C-alpha cells in the first residue's frame, strides 16, 4: 500500500503552478530548438519588416505631412513606432501557423496525452514566439538607426523610457500571439491559419495612427483609429521614444497611451488565453 501511495504522490505534483511554469519552459525550449534548426523561418521573419522600414522611409518620406512638416526625417521618426508595432503584431500569423501545423501532425494530441499542465503547450509556444519577436525587434532597431531614425534628444527621453517602449511592444506582441493561438487551434491547416491570421491584421494596423496622423482621417474613421488597441501602443512608443510627431487626440487611449497600451494588452492576453486553452482541450487534428 505504501508503494502505491508513493507512486501516486510522485505522479501528482505538489505545486501545480511550478509544474505549469516548468512544462511551459520545456515546450518553449522545444520550439526554440526547432526554430534554430529551420533558420529560414527567422530569416524570412526579418526580411518583411526590414522591407517595410526601407520602403516606407524612402517612398513615403517627403510626401507625408507630420506636424506641419514634410521633412523625410520627421516622417521617419514618426513612422518607426508604427513599424515596430506592426512587426510584433504580424508575428500572430506565424504563431497561428505553427500551432496549426502541430495540430495537423498530431503533436497536440500527443501532448494532451502526457501528464502536463493545461495550457503549458500554448504558453510554451507563445513564449518561444516572444523570443523570436524580440530578436526581430533588435535587428529592426539597428536597421532603423541606419536609415536615420533617432529617439528624442530632449531631457525627458532616456534609456529607461526607450527600453520601456520596447517592453510595451513585446507585451502587445505577446497578447496578439494568443489571438494567433486561438486561430491556429480553430482551423484545419497551417495555410488557413496564415491567411486567417493576416486578414484581420491589415485593418487593425492600417486603420490606426501607425503610418499617418489620425487627425487627417474622416471623423468616424478617426474615432476607430484612436480607440484601436494597436494605436495605443504606437502612441505610447512615440511618447517614450520622444517622437510624438502628431497632434494628441482627445480620446482617452491617446491621452493616456501608456496605461491604455498596458490595459489593452493584459485584457487581450486574459481573454484570448482563456479561449485558446478552452479550445485546446477539445480541438482535434
N, C-alpha and C positions, 0 to 999 in steps of 0.2 A: 504493500500500500504506500509506503513511504517513497519507493522508487517512482510510482505513478504520480504521486504528488509533486515530487521534484521535477519530473518531466513537464507537468502542467505549469509549474512555476517558471520553468525555463522558456516554455512556448509562449507564455503570456508576459509581455513586457511590464515592468513595474512602473514605467513612466511613458505613457503614450505620446506625450509632447516631444520628449527627447528621441523617441523612436521615429516620429514623423520627420524631425529635422535630419536624423541620420539617414533615413530612407530617401529623403528628398536630395540630400547631398550625393548619395550613391548614384541616383538616377542622373543628377546634373553632371557628375563626373563621366558617366557613360556617354551622355550626349556630347560633352566637350571632346572626349576622345574620338567620337565618331566624326565631329566637325574637323578635327585636326587631320583625320585620315582622308577627308574629302576637301582639300584646300580650295577647290573651285567654288564651293559654297560661300566661303569667306571672301574670295576674290570678287565674285560677281556681286556680292552684297556691298562691296566697297565701290565698285565702278559706277553704279547708278547714282549714289549721292554726289560723287565727285563730278559726274557729268552735269548734274543739276547746278552745282556751285559754279562751274565754268560757264555753262550756257546762260544761266540767269544773270551772272555778273557781267558778261561781255555782250550779250544780246540785248538785255533789257536795261542794263546800266546806261544812264544818259537819256533814257526815254521816259522813265518813271519820275514823277514829281513827288518828293518826300520832304515834308516840312517847308514847302515853297521853293525847293531847290531840285534841279535835275542833275546834280553832280553824281557821276558814277560812284564816287567814293561814299557819298551819303546813302545811295541806294544799296551798295554792297554791305554797309554796316547795318542797314535796316533789314536786309534780306537774310543774313546768316542765322538769326534766331529762328526764322521760319524754316530754313533748310534743315537745321539741326532737329527741330521738332518733327518735320516731315519724315526725316530719316528714321527716328525712333518709332514712329507710328507705322511706317511701312514694314517694319520688322514683324508686324502682326501677320502678314501673309505668309512669311516663312515659317512662323510658329504653327500656324494652322496646317500648312502643307506637311510639316514634319510629323505632327500628331496624326494627321490623316494617313500618312504613309505607314506609321506604326500600326494603325488600325487595320489598314489594308493587308499588311503582312502577318497579322495575328499576334503581334507583340503585346498589344494592350490586353488581350485575353490571357496571355501567359502571365503578365504582371499581376492581373487580378486574381490569378490562382495562387499567388505567393502570399505569405503572411506579412504583407506590407501595410503601412498606414494608408488610410484612404486619402487620396489627393496627392500622395507623395510623387506619383509618376508625373502628374501635371505640374506640380510645383518644381520638381527637378528639371523638367523640360523648360519651363519659363525662366528659371534661374540661369540655365545654360544659354538661352537666347539673350538674357540680360548681359551676360559676359561678352557675347559676340557684339551686341549693340554698343557696349562701352568701347570695345576695340574700334568699331566703325566710327564712333564719335571722335575718338582720339585722332585717327587718320584724317577725318574730315576737318577737324580744327586746324591741323597742320596745313592742309590744302587751303583753307580759308585765309590763314595768315599769309600764305604765299601769294594769293591773289589780291591781298590788300586789306582784309578785314582787320579791324583793331577794336579792342574794348575801349570804353571811355577813358579819357585822360584826367577827368576831374577827381577831386579828393575823395568823393563818395564811392568811387569804384576801387575795389581791392581784390586780392587773390581769393579771399574768403567768399565774396559775392560771386565771383566767376565760377568757383567750384560749386557754390550753391545753385547756380543756374544749370550746370551740368547735372547736378543731383536731381533737380526738378525734371530735367529731360529724361533721365533714366527712370525716375518714378513714373512719369507719364508713359514711357515706353513699356514698362513692366505692366502697368494697368491695361494698356491696349493689347498686350500679348495674351491676356486672359480672354479677350474677345476672340482672338485668333484660335485659342484652345477650344473654345465652345464651337466655333465654326468647324474646326478640324474633326471634332467628335460628331458633328451633325451631318457630314457629307460622306460620300462613299469612296471618293478617290482624291489623291493629292492635287490633281489638276483642278477639280471642283473647289477644293479648299483655297487654292491660289486665286482663282477667279473670284470666289466669294469673299476672300479677304481683301481684294483690291477694289471691288465695285463700290463699296460704301466709303472707302478711304478717300477717294478722289473728291467727292463733295465735301467731306469733313475738312480736308486740308485746303481746298481751294475756296470754299465759302468761309473765309477766315481773314485774319489780318496778316497772314504769313507772307504774302507777296505784294499786296497793295494795301494802302491805307483804307481801312474800313469806312472812314468818313466820306469817301468818294463814292460809296455804293448807294443804291436806292434805299429809302428808309426801311422797307420791310426786310431787305437782304442784309442791311447793316445790323438790325436787331439780332438776326440769326447769327451773324458773324461775331457780334460782341458777346453773345451768350454761349458760343461754341466752346466746349472744354479745351479744344485744341488751341483756340485763340488766347485763352487764359495763360496757357503755358508759354506761348510765343511772347505775349506781352510781358510776362514775369521775367523771361530771359532777357528781353531788351532792357528792362529796368535794371536788372542785376549786372548786365554787361556794360551798362552805361550807353546804350544805343537806342534810346526811345524812338526817335525818328518820326513819330506820328502824334497827332492830337490824341488826348486821352478821353475816350467817350464817357458818357455819364453812366453807362451800365455798370452794375456792381462788380462783375468779374474783371472789368477793365480798371476800375478804380482801386480794387484790392486784388490785383492779379496774382500775387504770390500765394496768398491764402486761398484764392479761388483755384489755382492750379493744384495745390495740395489736396483740397477738399474733393475736387473732381476726381483726381487720381485715386484717392482712397476709396471713394464711393464706387468707382468703376471696378476697382480690384475686388471689393467685397461682394458686389452684385454678381459679377461675371465669374468669379472664382466659385461662388456658391452654385451657380447654374452649371458651370463646367464639371464640377465634382459630382453633382447630381446626375448629369448626363453620362459621366464616365462609368457610373455604377451600372447603367442599363444599356450602354452603347454596344453594338455588335459589329463585327467586321463584315 
